[in-house]
Amino acid sequence: MQTEFMMHPSIDPVIFSIGPLALRWYGLMYLLGLAFAYFWGKRQTQMPHYAHQGWTEKRFSDLLFWSFMGVILGGRIGYVLFYQFDYFISNPLYLFDMSSGGMSFHGGLLGVVTVLAIFAWRTQLRFLQIGDFVAPLVPMGLGFGRIGNFINGELWGRTTDVPWAMIFPAAGADPRHPSQLYQAALEGLLLFVILALFSRKPRPMGAISGLFLIGYGAARFFIEYFREPDAHLGLLYFGWSMGQWLSAPMIVLGVVMMVWAYRVHQAPQGGKA
């Protein structure tokens, strides 16, 4: 007997529009991620070990604004360079064509790292202290973003016959993994819970940042086996996707950071740099 698979609901990406202005689901997910980051970051400033480092609500609010700018700019530049480089070379203005979509987490991460480095220089806080504060704020934003991908019916998974497979009309008639939801669960909710629990107590400087890199890198690397590779790139060396090639160094760097943190900074971090 042929299995009946679920159909993607084909939700209109635009929630509502007023004249030329439109609120899209993906934009709303970014706003929800930003709102949650503000909520949790404000809560962290009230934790003794963070307050002892000099974190205040004002300092955090400034960092959040510039980090959001880093996500947007870095995410766009990263997507163009990592996934559409050949097209960018032939059409450089594509970089500014935001209407066509396209954001890269790895590019957004580099954008945020740049912002953190500048913020550390201006505030005299240590770079890794800032990274440890920011790391728990990131996963839920990633999770909301993946839900936005699901609503838009994009970045679908590979073909499968599992009972929960879904048919995405834009991808053809074959049932596929709803890999966007896998990513929302692992890179978003699960990683947030792990980091939130780990950061409740003082940790050696760099340990929380390292755990984030390991957690995200491992989750993304695993889920890429269920996600359809970018059509114009396909699978690369060793049968890995571009997402896996970008995630593997994150895992290695995260392990190095955690080993370094617990060997060099055995005592929990505290106080200003």
C-alpha positions, -999 to +999 in steps of 0.1 A: +000+000+000+014+034-010+022+057+019+004+091+020+029+118+028+022+152+042+021+182+019+039+214+028+012+239+036+026+265+011+022+295+034+023+329+018+058+343+028+042+377+033+021+381+064+006+414+054+015+444+033+006+481+034+015+497+001+052+490-007+058+478+029+055+441+037+060+420+068+074+386+058+075+355+080+113+353+077+117+389+088+094+382+118+115+352+127+146+375+128+127+399+151+117+371+174+153+359+176+164+394+184+137+398+211+146+365+227+183+375+226+174+407+244+153+389+270+179+363+278+209+387+276+191+410+301+187+381+324+223+372+321+234+407+332+217+399+365+237+368+371+265+375+396+294+360+376+285+381+345+278+413+365+312+408+382+328+410+347+312+445+342+281+435+322+252+459+325+220+462+306+232+493+288+265+476+277+246+446+265+220+466+246+248+484+227+265+450+219+232+435+207+225+463+182+259+460+166+258+422+167+225+423+148+242+445+121+270+420+120+246+391+114+228+409+086+260+421+068+281+391+075+253+366+066+247+382+032+284+386+023+291+350+035+262+336+014+274+354-017+311+344-013+305+308+000+276+298-021+272+322-051+308+332-057+308+325-095+276+344-100+290+373-079+321+376-100+299+380-131+274+403-114+289+421-084+257+440-077+241+407-067+257+413-033+232+441-027+202+423-041+186+414-008+152+408-025+165+376-039+172+362-005+202+343+007+219+344+041+247+322+055+251+313+092+288+310+089+291+344+073+269+358+100+291+343+126+322+359+110+303+392+110+295+389+147+331+379+155+342+411+138+318+431+159+329+414+191+365+421+184+358+458+179+336+459+210+363+442+230+388+469+219+365+497+228+353+484+262+386+468+273+368+435+279+385+404+268+373+390+234+364+356+249+346+371+278+323+388+253+320+356+233+310+336+264+283+361+272+269+361+236+270+324+228+239+314+248+219+342+230+225+328+195+208+294+192+172+304+196+177+330+168+190+302+146+160+281+155+135+309+146+154+314+113+150+277+104+113+279+112+112+308+087+129+286+061+102+260+067+074+284+064+089+297+031+092+261+018+130+265+012+162+247+021+143+214+021+158+180+029+168+150+008+143+125-005+132+099+019+102+076+027+102+081+065+066+084+079+071+121+086+084+130+052+069+160+035+063+170-001+076+205-009+059+216-041+089+238-052+111+207-049+090+183-070+067+154-061+092+134-041+088+133-003+117+148+016+130+153+051+117+185+068+153+192+076+145+228+085+127+215+115+156+192+124+178+222+124+154+243+145+153+216+171+190+207+173+208+240+164+181+260+181+163+246+211+186+218+221+218+239+218+202+267+237+192+244+266+228+230+267+244+264+268+219+279+292+226+251+317+263+252+312+266+290+316+245+292+348+278+288+368+311+305+362+333+287+336+369+292+325+371+319+299+365+305+264+347+274+276+312+286+267+323+299+233+340+266+226+310+246+236+289+266+212+312+260+183+312+223+191+275+221+195+265+240+164+292+225+143+282+189+153+245+195+149+249+212+115+274+186+102+249+158+112+218+174+098+235+181+065+232+143+058+194+149+057+194+183+039+195+186+002+229+201-009+228+233-029+220+224-065+248+245-080+274+230-056+263+195-049+285+173-027+322+182-025+353+163-014+346+132+007+309+135-002+305+164+022+283+194+015+295+230+018+277+232+051+298+203+064+331+217+052+323+250+069+312+232+101+341+208+106+366+236+114+341+249+140+341+216+158+379+214+158+383+250+170+357+245+197+375+214+211+408+234+210+392+263+228+377+241+256+409+222+262+428+256+263+402+271+286+404+243+312+442+240+310+451+276+310+422+291+329+413+264+354+397+289+378+363+304+367+366+337+349+356+368+367+363+405+369+372+429+342+401+424+319 
